[in-house]
Amino acid sequence: MRILITNDDGVHAPGIRALASVARQFGEVIICAPDSERSCCGHSMTMRDPLRVKELEIDGIRAYAVNGLPVDCVNVALTELFSDDCDLVLSGINNGPNLGFDVTYSGTVGGAMEGCINGIRSISLSMCKFVEESPAHFETGVEWITENWELITQAPMERLTFLNVNIPAIASPEIQGHMVVPMGERVYKDRVERRDDPFGRPYWWQGGVVVMDTTIENTDVWAVSQGYVALTPISMNWTAQTVLKKMRGVTSR
């Protein structure tokens, strides 16, 4: 098995080393990731600037740092680094959750999206820590991914779908198991705050307070809050089929 690993935390992030330590047990691994953090870039790609690639070695694994985004890294790798087909794209392990609507913002998820679009089985993986200073517990992620490698890499995925995995950032014995669940609701409230610089000039800081609805049972948000690993299959076909049928019924004359 030939495996590409990327992320949005940067090629030197501990999460990518943790993921590579597992993947190398199951196949040939190449790391291709941004040269610095690119969090919240979503499925963006670089169009008007050149991409530069620097070859590295990370824990004995071929690695490449790209001055771009996770999508760029996947495309560079698939074009230049895999002489034969790539069998699996892994994106992560992200230092923080990618739950609910986070998938639209996440560069880590964006990397998995790009692998999926290229017809390759793809998985995004995240450690769900909710306090910046708290430990990410990557060791828990390593243990869970190792034990459940076949589950996540052999799941019956359809064309243009990928798997989004969220692991609670807790000690491994505290993990309750795993659940296959749909996306829940995790949104940002009051996300733009106006401030003034020392010269009195206004600027705006974006972030806001995260609001998670943990009351909606059997969603990724709820599962993680209960100590379960959340597995969510996501389709790249965003068409609202129910609305599509209704609109066709109204407009067809």
Contacts in CASP RR format, 6 or more apart in sequence:
PFRMAT RR
TARGET T0000
AUTHOR 0000-0000-0000
METHOD contacts of the structure
MODEL  1
MRILITNDDGVHAPGIRALASVARQFGEVIICAPDSERSCCGHSMTMRDP
LRVKELEIDGIRAYAVNGLPVDCVNVALTELFSDDCDLVLSGINNGPNLG
FDVTYSGTVGGAMEGCINGIRSISLSMCKFVEESPAHFETGVEWITENWE
LITQAPMERLTFLNVNIPAIASPEIQGHMVVPMGERVYKDRVERRDDPFG
RPYWWQGGVVVMDTTIENTDVWAVSQGYVALTPISMNWTAQTVLKKMRGV
TSR
1 26 0 8 1.000
1 27 0 8 1.000
1 28 0 8 1.000
1 87 0 8 1.000
1 88 0 8 1.000
2 27 0 8 1.000
2 28 0 8 1.000
2 30 0 8 1.000
2 82 0 8 1.000
2 84 0 8 1.000
2 85 0 8 1.000
2 86 0 8 1.000
2 87 0 8 1.000
2 88 0 8 1.000
3 23 0 8 1.000
3 26 0 8 1.000
3 27 0 8 1.000
3 28 0 8 1.000
3 29 0 8 1.000
3 30 0 8 1.000
3 86 0 8 1.000
3 87 0 8 1.000
3 88 0 8 1.000
3 89 0 8 1.000
3 90 0 8 1.000
4 29 0 8 1.000
4 30 0 8 1.000
4 31 0 8 1.000
4 32 0 8 1.000
4 74 0 8 1.000
4 77 0 8 1.000
4 78 0 8 1.000
4 81 0 8 1.000
4 82 0 8 1.000
4 86 0 8 1.000
4 88 0 8 1.000
4 89 0 8 1.000
4 90 0 8 1.000
4 120 0 8 1.000
5 16 0 8 1.000
5 19 0 8 1.000
5 20 0 8 1.000
5 23 0 8 1.000
5 29 0 8 1.000
5 30 0 8 1.000
5 31 0 8 1.000
5 32 0 8 1.000
5 33 0 8 1.000
5 89 0 8 1.000
5 90 0 8 1.000
5 91 0 8 1.000
5 92 0 8 1.000
6 16 0 8 1.000
6 31 0 8 1.000
6 32 0 8 1.000
6 33 0 8 1.000
6 70 0 8 1.000
6 73 0 8 1.000
6 74 0 8 1.000
6 77 0 8 1.000
6 89 0 8 1.000
6 90 0 8 1.000
6 91 0 8 1.000
6 92 0 8 1.000
6 111 0 8 1.000
7 13 0 8 1.000
7 15 0 8 1.000
7 16 0 8 1.000
7 19 0 8 1.000
7 33 0 8 1.000
7 34 0 8 1.000
7 70 0 8 1.000
7 91 0 8 1.000
7 92 0 8 1.000
7 93 0 8 1.000
7 94 0 8 1.000
7 108 0 8 1.000
8 34 0 8 1.000
8 37 0 8 1.000
8 38 0 8 1.000
8 39 0 8 1.000
8 40 0 8 1.000
8 41 0 8 1.000
8 42 0 8 1.000
8 69 0 8 1.000
8 70 0 8 1.000
8 91 0 8 1.000
8 92 0 8 1.000
8 94 0 8 1.000
8 106 0 8 1.000
8 107 0 8 1.000
8 108 0 8 1.000
8 110 0 8 1.000
8 111 0 8 1.000
9 15 0 8 1.000
9 16 0 8 1.000
9 37 0 8 1.000
9 39 0 8 1.000
9 92 0 8 1.000
9 94 0 8 1.000
9 95 0 8 1.000
9 108 0 8 1.000
10 16 0 8 1.000
10 33 0 8 1.000
10 34 0 8 1.000
10 35 0 8 1.000
10 36 0 8 1.000
10 37 0 8 1.000
10 38 0 8 1.000
10 65 0 8 1.000
11 31 0 8 1.000
11 33 0 8 1.000
11 34 0 8 1.000
11 35 0 8 1.000
11 56 0 8 1.000
11 58 0 8 1.000
11 63 0 8 1.000
11 64 0 8 1.000
11 65 0 8 1.000
12 58 0 8 1.000
13 33 0 8 1.000
13 37 0 8 1.000
13 95 0 8 1.000
14 95 0 8 1.000
14 136 0 8 1.000
14 138 0 8 1.000
15 92 0 8 1.000
15 93 0 8 1.000
15 94 0 8 1.000
15 95 0 8 1.000
15 127 0 8 1.000
15 136 0 8 1.000
15 138 0 8 1.000
16 31 0 8 1.000
16 33 0 8 1.000
16 58 0 8 1.000
16 92 0 8 1.000
16 93 0 8 1.000
17 58 0 8 1.000
17 59 0 8 1.000
18 93 0 8 1.000
18 138 0 8 1.000
18 139 0 8 1.000
18 141 0 8 1.000
18 142 0 8 1.000
19 90 0 8 1.000
19 92 0 8 1.000
19 93 0 8 1.000
19 125 0 8 1.000
19 142 0 8 1.000
19 145 0 8 1.000
20 29 0 8 1.000
20 31 0 8 1.000
20 58 0 8 1.000
20 59 0 8 1.000
20 61 0 8 1.000
21 59 0 8 1.000
21 142 0 8 1.000
22 142 0 8 1.000
22 145 0 8 1.000
22 146 0 8 1.000
22 149 0 8 1.000
23 29 0 8 1.000
23 90 0 8 1.000
24 61 0 8 1.000
25 146 0 8 1.000
25 149 0 8 1.000
26 149 0 8 1.000
26 153 0 8 1.000
29 61 0 8 1.000
29 62 0 8 1.000
30 61 0 8 1.000
30 62 0 8 1.000
30 63 0 8 1.000
30 64 0 8 1.000
30 77 0 8 1.000
30 81 0 8 1.000
30 82 0 8 1.000
31 58 0 8 1.000
31 61 0 8 1.000
31 62 0 8 1.000
31 63 0 8 1.000
31 64 0 8 1.000
32 63 0 8 1.000
32 64 0 8 1.000
32 66 0 8 1.000
32 73 0 8 1.000
32 74 0 8 1.000
32 76 0 8 1.000
32 77 0 8 1.000
32 81 0 8 1.000
33 63 0 8 1.000
33 64 0 8 1.000
33 65 0 8 1.000
33 66 0 8 1.000
33 70 0 8 1.000
33 73 0 8 1.000
34 65 0 8 1.000
34 66 0 8 1.000
34 67 0 8 1.000
34 68 0 8 1.000
34 69 0 8 1.000
34 70 0 8 1.000
34 72 0 8 1.000
34 73 0 8 1.000
35 54 0 8 1.000
35 65 0 8 1.000
35 66 0 8 1.000
35 67 0 8 1.000
35 68 0 8 1.000
38 68 0 8 1.000
38 69 0 8 1.000
38 70 0 8 1.000
38 107 0 8 1.000
39 106 0 8 1.000
39 107 0 8 1.000
40 105 0 8 1.000
40 106 0 8 1.000
40 107 0 8 1.000
41 69 0 8 1.000
41 70 0 8 1.000
41 107 0 8 1.000
41 110 0 8 1.000
42 69 0 8 1.000
42 70 0 8 1.000
42 104 0 8 1.000
42 105 0 8 1.000
42 106 0 8 1.000
42 107 0 8 1.000
42 109 0 8 1.000
42 110 0 8 1.000
43 71 0 8 1.000
43 107 0 8 1.000
43 109 0 8 1.000
43 110 0 8 1.000
43 111 0 8 1.000
43 113 0 8 1.000
43 114 0 8 1.000
44 69 0 8 1.000
44 71 0 8 1.000
44 107 0 8 1.000
45 69 0 8 1.000
45 71 0 8 1.000
45 72 0 8 1.000
45 75 0 8 1.000
45 114 0 8 1.000
46 68 0 8 1.000
46 69 0 8 1.000
46 72 0 8 1.000
51 66 0 8 1.000
51 67 0 8 1.000
51 68 0 8 1.000
51 72 0 8 1.000
51 76 0 8 1.000
52 66 0 8 1.000
52 67 0 8 1.000
53 64 0 8 1.000
53 65 0 8 1.000
53 66 0 8 1.000
53 76 0 8 1.000
53 80 0 8 1.000
54 64 0 8 1.000
54 65 0 8 1.000
54 66 0 8 1.000
55 62 0 8 1.000
55 63 0 8 1.000
55 64 0 8 1.000
56 63 0 8 1.000
56 64 0 8 1.000
56 65 0 8 1.000
57 63 0 8 1.000
62 81 0 8 1.000
64 73 0 8 1.000
64 76 0 8 1.000
64 77 0 8 1.000
64 81 0 8 1.000
66 72 0 8 1.000
66 73 0 8 1.000
66 76 0 8 1.000
69 107 0 8 1.000
70 91 0 8 1.000
70 107 0 8 1.000
70 108 0 8 1.000
70 110 0 8 1.000
70 111 0 8 1.000
70 114 0 8 1.000
71 107 0 8 1.000
71 110 0 8 1.000
71 111 0 8 1.000
71 113 0 8 1.000
71 114 0 8 1.000
73 111 0 8 1.000
74 89 0 8 1.000
74 111 0 8 1.000
74 114 0 8 1.000
74 115 0 8 1.000
74 118 0 8 1.000
75 114 0 8 1.000
75 118 0 8 1.000
77 86 0 8 1.000
78 86 0 8 1.000
78 115 0 8 1.000
78 118 0 8 1.000
78 120 0 8 1.000
86 120 0 8 1.000
87 120 0 8 1.000
87 121 0 8 1.000
88 120 0 8 1.000
88 121 0 8 1.000
88 122 0 8 1.000
88 123 0 8 1.000
88 153 0 8 1.000
89 111 0 8 1.000
89 112 0 8 1.000
89 114 0 8 1.000
89 115 0 8 1.000
89 116 0 8 1.000
89 118 0 8 1.000
89 120 0 8 1.000
89 121 0 8 1.000
89 122 0 8 1.000
89 123 0 8 1.000
90 112 0 8 1.000
90 122 0 8 1.000
90 123 0 8 1.000
90 125 0 8 1.000
91 107 0 8 1.000
91 108 0 8 1.000
91 109 0 8 1.000
91 110 0 8 1.000
91 111 0 8 1.000
91 112 0 8 1.000
91 122 0 8 1.000
91 123 0 8 1.000
91 124 0 8 1.000
91 125 0 8 1.000
92 108 0 8 1.000
92 124 0 8 1.000
92 125 0 8 1.000
92 126 0 8 1.000
93 125 0 8 1.000
93 126 0 8 1.000
93 127 0 8 1.000
93 138 0 8 1.000
93 141 0 8 1.000
93 145 0 8 1.000
93 167 0 8 1.000
94 106 0 8 1.000
94 108 0 8 1.000
94 124 0 8 1.000
94 125 0 8 1.000
94 126 0 8 1.000
94 127 0 8 1.000
95 127 0 8 1.000
95 129 0 8 1.000
95 136 0 8 1.000
96 126 0 8 1.000
96 127 0 8 1.000
96 128 0 8 1.000
96 129 0 8 1.000
96 130 0 8 1.000
96 136 0 8 1.000
96 169 0 8 1.000
97 126 0 8 1.000
97 127 0 8 1.000
97 128 0 8 1.000
97 129 0 8 1.000
97 130 0 8 1.000
97 166 0 8 1.000
97 186 0 8 1.000
97 224 0 8 1.000
98 106 0 8 1.000
98 108 0 8 1.000
98 109 0 8 1.000
98 124 0 8 1.000
98 126 0 8 1.000
98 164 0 8 1.000
98 166 0 8 1.000
99 128 0 8 1.000
99 166 0 8 1.000
99 183 0 8 1.000
99 184 0 8 1.000
99 186 0 8 1.000
99 212 0 8 1.000
99 220 0 8 1.000
99 221 0 8 1.000
99 224 0 8 1.000
99 230 0 8 1.000
100 183 0 8 1.000
100 184 0 8 1.000
100 185 0 8 1.000
100 186 0 8 1.000
100 219 0 8 1.000
100 220 0 8 1.000
100 221 0 8 1.000
101 183 0 8 1.000
101 185 0 8 1.000
101 186 0 8 1.000
101 187 0 8 1.000
102 109 0 8 1.000
102 186 0 8 1.000
103 109 0 8 1.000
103 124 0 8 1.000
103 164 0 8 1.000
103 183 0 8 1.000
103 234 0 8 1.000
106 124 0 8 1.000
106 126 0 8 1.000
108 124 0 8 1.000
108 125 0 8 1.000
108 126 0 8 1.000
109 124 0 8 1.000
109 164 0 8 1.000
109 234 0 8 1.000
110 124 0 8 1.000
111 122 0 8 1.000
111 124 0 8 1.000
112 122 0 8 1.000
112 123 0 8 1.000
112 124 0 8 1.000
112 162 0 8 1.000
112 163 0 8 1.000
112 164 0 8 1.000
113 122 0 8 1.000
113 162 0 8 1.000
113 236 0 8 1.000
114 122 0 8 1.000
115 122 0 8 1.000
115 162 0 8 1.000
116 122 0 8 1.000
116 160 0 8 1.000
116 161 0 8 1.000
116 162 0 8 1.000
116 236 0 8 1.000
117 160 0 8 1.000
117 236 0 8 1.000
119 159 0 8 1.000
119 160 0 8 1.000
121 153 0 8 1.000
121 157 0 8 1.000
121 162 0 8 1.000
122 162 0 8 1.000
122 163 0 8 1.000
123 152 0 8 1.000
123 153 0 8 1.000
123 162 0 8 1.000
123 163 0 8 1.000
123 164 0 8 1.000
123 165 0 8 1.000
124 162 0 8 1.000
124 163 0 8 1.000
124 164 0 8 1.000
124 165 0 8 1.000
125 141 0 8 1.000
125 145 0 8 1.000
125 165 0 8 1.000
125 167 0 8 1.000
126 164 0 8 1.000
126 165 0 8 1.000
126 166 0 8 1.000
126 167 0 8 1.000
127 136 0 8 1.000
127 137 0 8 1.000
127 138 0 8 1.000
127 140 0 8 1.000
127 141 0 8 1.000
127 167 0 8 1.000
127 168 0 8 1.000
127 169 0 8 1.000
128 166 0 8 1.000
128 167 0 8 1.000
128 168 0 8 1.000
128 169 0 8 1.000
128 224 0 8 1.000
129 135 0 8 1.000
129 136 0 8 1.000
129 137 0 8 1.000
129 169 0 8 1.000
130 169 0 8 1.000
130 210 0 8 1.000
134 169 0 8 1.000
135 169 0 8 1.000
136 169 0 8 1.000
137 169 0 8 1.000
137 170 0 8 1.000
137 171 0 8 1.000
137 172 0 8 1.000
139 172 0 8 1.000
140 167 0 8 1.000
140 168 0 8 1.000
140 169 0 8 1.000
140 170 0 8 1.000
140 171 0 8 1.000
140 172 0 8 1.000
140 175 0 8 1.000
141 167 0 8 1.000
141 172 0 8 1.000
143 172 0 8 1.000
144 167 0 8 1.000
144 172 0 8 1.000
144 175 0 8 1.000
144 178 0 8 1.000
144 229 0 8 1.000
145 152 0 8 1.000
145 167 0 8 1.000
148 178 0 8 1.000
148 229 0 8 1.000
151 178 0 8 1.000
152 163 0 8 1.000
152 165 0 8 1.000
152 231 0 8 1.000
155 163 0 8 1.000
155 231 0 8 1.000
155 233 0 8 1.000
157 163 0 8 1.000
157 233 0 8 1.000
158 235 0 8 1.000
160 235 0 8 1.000
160 236 0 8 1.000
160 237 0 8 1.000
161 233 0 8 1.000
161 234 0 8 1.000
161 235 0 8 1.000
161 236 0 8 1.000
162 233 0 8 1.000
162 234 0 8 1.000
162 236 0 8 1.000
163 231 0 8 1.000
163 232 0 8 1.000
163 233 0 8 1.000
163 234 0 8 1.000
164 220 0 8 1.000
164 231 0 8 1.000
164 232 0 8 1.000
164 233 0 8 1.000
164 234 0 8 1.000
165 229 0 8 1.000
165 230 0 8 1.000
165 231 0 8 1.000
165 232 0 8 1.000
166 220 0 8 1.000
166 223 0 8 1.000
166 224 0 8 1.000
166 229 0 8 1.000
166 230 0 8 1.000
166 232 0 8 1.000
167 175 0 8 1.000
167 229 0 8 1.000
168 174 0 8 1.000
168 175 0 8 1.000
168 224 0 8 1.000
168 227 0 8 1.000
168 228 0 8 1.000
168 229 0 8 1.000
170 227 0 8 1.000
174 227 0 8 1.000
175 227 0 8 1.000
175 228 0 8 1.000
175 229 0 8 1.000
176 226 0 8 1.000
176 227 0 8 1.000
176 228 0 8 1.000
177 227 0 8 1.000
177 228 0 8 1.000
177 229 0 8 1.000
178 228 0 8 1.000
178 229 0 8 1.000
178 230 0 8 1.000
178 231 0 8 1.000
179 218 0 8 1.000
179 223 0 8 1.000
179 228 0 8 1.000
179 229 0 8 1.000
179 230 0 8 1.000
179 231 0 8 1.000
180 231 0 8 1.000
180 232 0 8 1.000
180 233 0 8 1.000
181 218 0 8 1.000
181 219 0 8 1.000
181 220 0 8 1.000
181 222 0 8 1.000
181 223 0 8 1.000
181 230 0 8 1.000
181 231 0 8 1.000
181 232 0 8 1.000
182 218 0 8 1.000
182 219 0 8 1.000
182 220 0 8 1.000
182 232 0 8 1.000
183 219 0 8 1.000
183 220 0 8 1.000
183 232 0 8 1.000
183 234 0 8 1.000
184 213 0 8 1.000
184 216 0 8 1.000
184 219 0 8 1.000
184 220 0 8 1.000
184 221 0 8 1.000
184 222 0 8 1.000
185 212 0 8 1.000
185 213 0 8 1.000
185 216 0 8 1.000
185 219 0 8 1.000
185 221 0 8 1.000
186 210 0 8 1.000
186 211 0 8 1.000
186 212 0 8 1.000
186 213 0 8 1.000
186 221 0 8 1.000
187 210 0 8 1.000
187 211 0 8 1.000
188 207 0 8 1.000
188 208 0 8 1.000
188 209 0 8 1.000
188 210 0 8 1.000
188 211 0 8 1.000
189 208 0 8 1.000
189 209 0 8 1.000
189 210 0 8 1.000
189 211 0 8 1.000
190 208 0 8 1.000
190 209 0 8 1.000
191 206 0 8 1.000
191 207 0 8 1.000
191 208 0 8 1.000
192 204 0 8 1.000
192 205 0 8 1.000
192 206 0 8 1.000
192 207 0 8 1.000
192 208 0 8 1.000
193 204 0 8 1.000
193 205 0 8 1.000
193 206 0 8 1.000
193 207 0 8 1.000
193 208 0 8 1.000
194 202 0 8 1.000
194 203 0 8 1.000
194 204 0 8 1.000
195 202 0 8 1.000
195 203 0 8 1.000
195 204 0 8 1.000
195 205 0 8 1.000
196 202 0 8 1.000
196 203 0 8 1.000
197 203 0 8 1.000
212 221 0 8 1.000
212 225 0 8 1.000
213 221 0 8 1.000
214 221 0 8 1.000
214 222 0 8 1.000
214 225 0 8 1.000
215 222 0 8 1.000
216 222 0 8 1.000
219 230 0 8 1.000
220 230 0 8 1.000
220 232 0 8 1.000
221 230 0 8 1.000
223 229 0 8 1.000
223 230 0 8 1.000
224 230 0 8 1.000
END
